[in-house]
């Protein structure tokens, strides 16, 4: 929605409230990247499995966006992202549910 699309439902908690936040200043934003839900969930599981970072789906999306920005910027640049929540509230969801 911040990139100009219509607000609507999504499955990544914590990344969109359906309207422009009152304190949002677009002049401070360099870029916006849309991350597919399935990719964010897959990265969330990978972070837990490979890096011992037990986080939520928005964190998986943040990491994917940071990796894409690093790719775009090239070698010698620094990209920072945040993992803003734990994975606790996702234990009962398909994010951490074992697959058959």
N, C-alpha and C positions, 0 to 999 in steps of 0.2 A: 504494500500500500504506500509506503514512503517513497518508493521508486516510481509512483504514478499509477499503479494498478488499482483495481477496485478492492476494497476490504472484503474479506471472506473467511470462512473457516479454514483452519489448518491443524496439523497434528503436532506441531512443535511448540510446547508450552514455553512461555516466557519471551517469545520473540515478536509478538505483535498483539496489540490490544484492540485493533480494529478501527482506530482513529489516530490522528496525529497527536502525540503527547504535548501537553501545554508548554513544556520546557524545551521541546525539540527545536534546534536551530540548524536548518539545512546548510547554512553557510559554513558550518563546522565539519560537515561530512564530505569526505573525499570520494567515496564510492559506496554503493549498496550492492550486495550479492545475494541472489535468491538461491537457497540450498534446498534441494528436494528432500522431503521427509524421510524417504527410505535411505538416502545417503547419510543423513544426519544420524539416524538410528544405527546404521552400520558403523559409523565412526565412533559413536558412543560406546558400542560394544567393543570395538577395537581398542579404544582408550583404556577400558577396564581390563581387557585381556592382556594387552601388550605393555601398557604403561602404568598399570595399577592406579589409574585415575577413575574413580567411581563417580561419574557425573551424570547429568541429565541430557536430554536430547538437544536442548539449545546449546549446550557446550560442544556437542558433536558438530553442530552446524557452525559454531564459532571457529572450531579447529579447521574444518573444511574451507571456510572462507579465508582464514589466515594462510592456509597452504596455497590457495589460489592466488592470493595477493603476493605471497613470496615468489611464486612462479612468475607472475607478471613483472615484479620489480627486478628480479634477477639476483645474481650472486652479490654478496657484500652488503645487502640491505637487511634491516632488522624489522620483523613484524611481531607484534605482541597481541595476544588475545587473552580473554578471561574465561575461566570455567566457573560459572556463577551459582551452581547448585550441586547438591549431591545426588546420587542415583537412588536414594532411599524411596522417594515417592514413585519411582518407576519400576520397583520390584514386581508389582502386580500387573504390569503392562507387558506388551510384546517386546519392549526394548530389551529387557533382561530375562524374559521367559525362555527357558530352553526350547530349542526346536527339535523336532523328531528326526 
